[in-house]
């Protein structure tokens, strides 16, 4: 069995509230990667708050994956994805 691999992952945007508070950190999301490489059923595993959880979900909804495989066939697989928020 192989695990899904990220092939397209645009950066998340900051919420206004988080930018004003200079908040940084990571949101952990639990994601089902479908046989088509699209993310489904996204849930927050570790929250950061201040609107960043929602921004992380929005970003991961745009991500694309090479799906996991079992015996050479694509399968839906649940994975944990970390989305980092850093002010530069």
ABEGO torsion letter per residue (X at the ends): XBBBBBABBBBBBBBAAAAAAGBBEBBBBBBBBBAAGBBBGBBBABBAEGGAAAAAAAAAAABBBBBBBBGGBBBBBBBBBBBBBBBX
